[in-house]
């Protein structure tokens, strides 16, 4: 059974650290901030290759990103 991404933790941590959607899009090598926004809000799923980049940028252990 696939694990769910903890979107609430990701959003709260991003805001706490003061990162914008643009900052996060650059960290995940996305072309537009809207692409990150859609992932953070659950419209699209984060890709497997983006999870380590996300964890690094937000300084969260990868295990905590999953519920």
N, C-alpha and C positions, 0 to 999 in steps of 0.2 A: 504494500500500500504506500503510495507516494506521500511524502511529508509535505505539509503546508508551510508556506513562507509566512513569517510573522511580520506582516506589513505594518502593523501598529508600532512595533518596536523600531522598525526601519525608519518610519516617518518621524517618530518622537526623537530618535537619536540624531537624525539629520537636522531637525530643527534646533535641538539642544546644541549641536556643534556649529550651527550657523551656516550650514551649506545650502546653497540654492539648487533648484532643479538643474540649472546650467552646470554648476560644479559637479553634480552627480552624473549628469550625462557625459561630461568630459572624462570622468573617472572610469565610466563603463564603456567608453569609446563609442557613444551613441552620437549621431549627427545632430540631433535636436533635443532640447530640454523636454519637449512634449513627449518624446518617446520614453524618457525616464518617468515623467509624471504618470503616464499610463500604466507603467509597471508598478509604481509605488501605490497607486490607487486600485490595483487589481484588474484593470481592463485587459492588460496583457500580462503574461507570466515572465518572470525573470528567466533568462537563459542560464543553463548550467555553467557556462563560461563566465557569466557575470557575477555569480555568487562570491567567488574569492575576491574579486575586485571590490565588490560592495562591502564585504566584511573588512577588508583592509582600509578602505576609505573611512568607514564608520567606526573603526577600531572595536569591532564586535567579533568574538569567536564565531566561526562559521556554524558551529552547533547551535548557538543561540538564535541564529536567523531562522531556523526551522522550529515549528511548534511541536 
